[in-house]
C-alpha cells in the first residue's frame, strides 16, 4: 500500500472512531423508549418497567416503556428494527423473538441480522393451572382426563405462537394428549377465563399466577422448568409430576437495532447490569416469581446464536407450524 493511501486510510478510520466516541459521550441525548411487544402486566413487562425505572435515574433521561402488541410480538419488534441505530430505542423481549422465525413464513425483519444483544436479565418459569373447582388435582389426573375425553378439554393462551401456547402444545405432544387450544389476545384474558371456568387449563408465567395461586382462585399442577421455582417450592415440576424431561423456560433480555455503536451498547449494558445487580432488584424479581440471570453482552450474543435452531426444534416437537 502506498504511504499516501495508508495515511488516507488511517484518517478515515480515525474519523469513524472519533464519531463513535463522540456518539457515546453524548449518549443518551434524548428520552429512551423501551418497546415491550407484549401486554402490560406480563412477566416481561414487569421486568422491563423495573429496569426502565432504574435506567432513568442512572442515565439522567426519561426511559419510557411502550407496549406494542400484535402478531405474537412481531409488531413491536418491527418498530425497533425500523428505528434509528442510536440506542434510544430498545427491544425488551423473550424467546418469542426467535420462536417467531418458526411460526411465520415471512417476517418484516431478520430476527438475527437486524438486532444485536445488550444483555439478558432474567429467567421466568411458567406454571400449569386449572380452575379451583376442577376435579383435576395433579398432572397425572389431567393426562388421564384428557386421554379419556380427546378434544374435550381446552387450554387458553396469550395467542397463537405465544410462549403460553407453545407450553401447552409441547405438553400435548409429550404427554400424548389432545387438549384443544383457545387463543386469546393476552395472557391476562386467558387467565381470567380460566379462573371463571370457561377453559380447562392454561400455562401462565409464575409472576402472573402467584397471587391467584395464593388466593386459591386456581390450582397449580406443575412448573415448566427442570428445577422447582423458588417462588413456588411446593409445586412440582411437570417433568417430575408425570411428563419426564418436559422443559420450557422463558427469559427476558434487551436488544437494539444492528449497527448501534459498540460504545452505546456497552453503556446500555453497564446501566442495566448495575440496576439488575442490586439486591433489592433481585429480591423484587424473586418475589414476582422471576429469577435473575444476568449475562454480559458477548455471552448473551453467543446464547442468541443457539436460540433460533433451539426454538425451531421446540416448535416442531410441539407440532406448531408457520402461518
C-alpha positions in Angstrom: 0.0 0.0 0.0 1.3 3.5 -0.9 2.2 5.7 2.0 -0.4 8.3 0.9 -3.1 5.6 0.7 -2.1 4.4 4.2 -2.4 7.9 5.6 -5.8 8.3 3.9 -7.0 5.0 5.4 -5.8 6.0 8.9 -7.5 9.3 8.6 -10.8 7.7 7.6 -10.5 5.2 10.5 -9.8 8.0 12.9 -12.8 9.9 11.7 -15.1 7.0 12.3 -13.5 6.3 15.7 -13.9 9.9 16.7 -17.5 9.9 15.6 -18.2 6.7 17.6 -16.6 8.2 20.7 -18.5 11.4 20.2 -21.7 9.5 19.9 -21.1 7.5 23.1 -20.1 10.7 25.0 -23.3 12.4 24.1 -25.5 9.3 24.7 -28.2 9.5 25.7 -29.2 12.8 24.1 -33.0 12.3 24.3 -35.6 10.1 26.1 -35.1 6.3 25.6 -38.0 4.2 24.5 -38.2 0.6 25.7 -40.5 -1.4 23.5 -42.2 -4.4 25.0 -44.0 -6.3 22.3 -46.5 -7.9 24.8 -49.2 -6.7 27.2 -48.9 -4.7 30.4 -48.7 -6.9 33.4 -46.9 -9.8 31.8 -43.7 -11.1 33.5 -41.7 -9.5 30.7 -43.4 -6.1 31.1 -42.9 -6.2 34.9 -39.2 -6.8 34.5 -38.9 -4.2 31.7 -40.6 -1.5 33.8 -38.3 -2.3 36.8 -35.2 -1.9 34.6 -36.6 1.3 32.9 -37.2 3.0 36.3 -33.6 2.4 37.3 -32.2 3.4 33.9 -34.0 6.7 34.0 -32.2 7.6 37.3 -28.9 6.1 36.2 -28.8 7.8 32.7 -30.5 11.0 33.6 -33.2 10.9 30.9 -36.7 9.7 30.8 -37.0 6.0 29.9 -40.5 5.2 28.7 -41.9 1.7 28.3 -44.1 1.4 25.2 -46.2 -1.8 24.9 -46.6 -2.5 21.2 -48.9 -5.6 20.9 -49.7 -7.6 17.8 -48.8 -10.8 15.9 -47.1 -12.6 18.8 -44.6 -9.8 19.3 -43.9 -9.0 15.6 -45.5 -5.6 15.6 -43.3 -4.2 18.5 -40.2 -5.9 17.2 -40.6 -4.5 13.8 -40.8 -1.0 15.3 -37.3 -1.4 16.8 -36.0 -2.9 13.5 -37.0 0.3 11.8 -35.8 2.7 14.5 -32.5 4.6 14.2 -29.5 2.6 15.3 -28.6 5.0 18.1 -29.5 3.2 21.3 -32.5 5.3 22.0 -35.0 2.5 21.1 -34.6 -0.8 23.0 -36.4 -4.0 22.4 -37.2 -5.8 25.7 -38.1 -9.3 24.6 -38.4 -13.0 25.2 -37.8 -16.3 23.3 -40.8 -15.3 21.2 -38.3 -13.1 19.2 -36.7 -16.3 17.8 -39.7 -18.5 18.0 -41.5 -16.3 15.5 -39.0 -17.3 12.8 -40.5 -20.8 13.0 -44.1 -19.6 13.4 -44.3 -17.2 10.4 -43.3 -18.0 6.8 -42.2 -14.4 6.4 -41.2 -11.7 8.9 -40.7 -7.9 8.1 -37.3 -8.2 9.7 -34.4 -10.6 10.2 -34.5 -11.7 13.8 -30.8 -12.4 13.8 -29.2 -9.9 11.4 -31.3 -6.8 12.3 -30.6 -6.8 16.0 -27.7 -7.1 18.4 -27.6 -8.2 22.0 -27.4 -5.9 25.0 -27.9 -8.2 28.0 -30.1 -10.9 29.4 -31.8 -10.1 32.6 -33.8 -13.0 33.9 -35.5 -16.4 33.5 -39.2 -17.0 34.0 -40.8 -20.3 34.5 -44.5 -20.9 33.6 -47.0 -22.8 35.7 -49.7 -25.2 34.6 -53.0 -24.2 36.2 -56.6 -25.5 36.4 -59.7 -23.7 37.9 -60.1 -24.1 41.7 -63.3 -26.1 41.2 -61.7 -28.5 38.7 -61.8 -32.2 39.7 -58.2 -32.4 38.4 -55.6 -32.1 41.2 -52.3 -33.1 39.5 -50.6 -33.6 36.2 -51.3 -37.4 36.0 -55.0 -36.7 36.6 -55.0 -34.1 33.8 -53.4 -36.5 31.4 -55.8 -39.3 32.3 -58.8 -37.0 31.9 -57.6 -35.6 28.6 -56.9 -39.1 27.2 -60.4 -40.3 28.3 -62.0 -37.3 26.5 -59.9 -36.4 23.4 -60.5 -32.8 22.2 -63.0 -32.1 25.1 -60.6 -30.3 27.5 -59.4 -26.9 26.5 -56.4 -24.7 27.2 -56.2 -20.9 26.9 -53.2 -19.0 25.7 -52.0 -15.4 25.1 -52.4 -16.1 21.4 -51.2 -18.4 18.6 -47.4 -18.6 18.7 -47.1 -17.3 22.2 -44.9 -18.9 24.8 -48.0 -19.9 26.8 -49.5 -21.6 23.7 -46.2 -23.4 23.0 -46.0 -24.7 26.5 -49.4 -26.4 26.1 -48.7 -27.6 22.6 -45.5 -29.2 23.9 -47.4 -30.7 26.8 -49.9 -32.3 24.3 -47.0 -33.6 22.2 -45.0 -35.1 25.1 -48.0 -36.4 27.2 -49.9 -37.8 24.2 -53.0 -35.7 24.9 -55.4 -33.8 22.8 -56.4 -30.7 24.7 -58.0 -28.0 22.4 -56.4 -24.6 22.0 -58.4 -21.5 22.7 -56.3 -18.4 21.8 -56.9 -15.0 23.5 -55.4 -11.6 22.8 -53.5 -11.5 26.0 -52.3 -13.7 28.9 -54.4 -11.7 31.3 -57.6 -12.6 29.4 -56.5 -16.2 29.2 -56.1 -16.4 32.9 -59.3 -14.6 33.6 -61.4 -17.1 31.7 -59.5 -20.0 33.4 -60.4 -18.6 36.8 -64.0 -18.3 35.6 -64.0 -21.9 34.4 -64.5 -21.1 30.7 -61.4 -23.2 29.9 -60.0 -26.4 31.4 -56.3 -25.4 31.9 -53.6 -22.9 30.9 -50.0 -22.1 31.3 -49.1 -18.7 32.9 -45.9 -17.1 33.9 -45.2 -17.7 37.6 -45.0 -14.0 38.1 -48.6 -13.5 36.8 -50.0 -16.5 38.6 -48.6 -16.2 42.1 -51.4 -14.0 43.6 -54.1 -16.2 42.2 -52.5 -19.4 43.4 -52.1 -17.9 46.9 -55.7 -16.7 46.9 -56.9 -20.1 46.0 -58.5 -19.0 42.7 -56.6 -21.6 40.8 -54.7 -24.8 41.4 -51.1 -25.1 40.3 -50.2 -28.6 38.9 -46.6 -28.1 37.8 -43.9 -25.6 36.7 -42.2 -25.7 33.3 -38.6 -25.9 34.3 -36.5 -28.9 35.3 -36.0 -27.4 38.7 -38.7 -26.2 41.0 -39.4 -22.5 41.2 -38.0 -20.8 44.3 -41.3 -18.8 44.3 -43.4 -21.9 44.3 -41.2 -24.6 46.0 -44.2 -26.8 46.9 -45.3 -27.1 43.2 -43.6 -30.0 41.4 -42.0 -29.7 38.0 -44.1 -31.1 35.2 -41.2 -33.4 34.5 -41.3 -35.0 38.0 -45.2 -34.9 38.1 -45.8 -37.0 35.0 -44.1 -35.8 31.8 -40.4 -36.8 32.0 -38.0 -34.3 30.6 -40.6 -31.6 29.9 -38.9 -28.2 30.0 -39.7 -24.8 28.6 -38.4 -21.7 30.3 -38.8 -18.1 29.1 -36.3 -15.3 29.6 -36.2 -11.6 29.3 -33.4 -9.6 27.6 -32.6 -6.4 25.8 -31.7 -6.0 22.1 -31.1 -2.9 20.0 -31.0 -2.4 16.2 -28.0 -3.8 14.4 -25.5 -1.0 13.7 -25.8 0.6 17.1 -22.2 1.6 18.1 -20.3 -0.6 20.4 -19.8 2.1 23.0 -23.5 2.8 23.2 -24.3 -0.9 23.6 -21.7 -1.1 26.3 -23.2 1.9 28.1 -26.7 0.3 28.0 -25.3 -3.0 29.2 -23.5 -1.3 32.1 -26.6 0.6 33.2 -28.9 -2.5 33.0 -26.4 -4.8 34.8 -25.9 -2.1 37.5 -29.6 -2.0 38.2 -30.3 -5.7 37.9 -27.4 -6.5 40.3 -28.8 -4.6 43.2 -30.0 -6.9 46.0 -33.3 -5.0 46.2 -34.0 -5.5 42.5 -33.2 -9.2 42.6 -35.4 -9.6 45.7 -38.2 -7.9 43.9 -37.8 -10.2 40.9 -37.8 -13.3 43.1 -40.9 -12.1 44.8 -42.6 -11.9 41.4 -41.5 -15.4 40.5 -38.8 -14.3 38.2 -35.2 -15.4 38.7 -32.2 -13.1 37.9 -29.8 -14.4 35.2 -27.5 -11.6 34.1 -25.3 -12.1 31.0 -22.6 -9.9 29.6 -23.2 -8.7 26.0 -20.8 -11.2 24.4 -22.2 -14.2 26.4 -25.8 -13.2 25.6 -24.8 -12.8 21.9 -23.4 -16.3 21.9 -26.5 -17.6 23.5 -28.6 -16.0 20.8 -26.8 -17.9 18.1 -28.3 -21.1 19.6 -31.8 -19.7 20.1 -33.2 -19.9 16.6 -32.5 -23.6 16.0 -33.4 -24.5 19.6 -36.9 -22.9 19.3 -37.4 -24.2 15.8 -36.9 -27.7 17.3 -39.3 -27.0 20.2 -41.9 -25.7 17.7 -41.5 -28.8 15.6 -41.8 -31.1 18.6 -45.0 -29.3 19.6 -46.5 -29.6 16.2 -46.6 -25.8 15.7 -46.5 -24.8 12.0 -45.8 -21.5 10.3 -48.8 -19.3 9.4 
